[in-house]
Amino acid sequence: MKKLAIAATFALGAAMLAAPAVDARTRLTGEQQLAKMLDGREAGKPVSCIPYSQTQNTTVIDKTAIVYRVGGTLYVNRPTNADRLDNDDIMVTKLYTSQLCRLDTVQLHDRTVGNMWNGFVGLQDFVPYRKAPAAN
């Protein structure tokens, strides 16, 4: 009986140690996350500005891109120094017009350290992705 208890303890310990390794293997890279988000969509011609007032939500993909949803369209922006992007940062965007445009900057603030300034990224062209027409 004692051997069974010891074996069960070892098995539980091994399972607990293996859990982080499983999580590490299943974690998607930024490019994989973006590809998953854009699955079933087709890229359109890049545009230099989008109507910020119509933006419904924004998704930051670590070290890869910022995705803006406007209606049914996802606009992907791969900013300069995208390696600064962290989905845990707060983005602060100062607009000078009603549009968000290429060359605008987005400040990044670390939400875990009292909203401390964490750098910025410079926006590039926005690539629209729309749902692909259904195949007949």
Stockholm file with secondary structure:
# STOCKHOLM 1.0

chainA/1-136         MKKLAIAATFALGAAMLAAPAVDARTRLTGEQQLAKMLDGREAGKPVSCIPYSQTQNTTVIDKTAIVYRVGGTLYVNRPTNADRLDNDDIMVTKLYTSQLCRLDTVQLHDRTVGNMWNGFVGLQDFVPYRKAPAAN
#=GR chainA/1-136 SS CHHHHHHHHHHHHHHHHHHHHHHHHHCCCHHHHHHHHHTTEEECCCBSEEEGGGEEEEEEETTTEEEEEETTEEEEECCBTGGGCCTTEEEEECCSSSEEETTCEEEEEETTTTTEEEEEEECCCEEEEEECCCCC
#=GC SS_cons         CHHHHHHHHHHHHHHHHHHHHHHHHHCCCHHHHHHHHHTTEEECCCBSEEEGGGEEEEEEETTTEEEEEETTEEEEECCBTGGGCCTTEEEEECCSSSEEETTCEEEEEETTTTTEEEEEEECCCEEEEEECCCCC
//
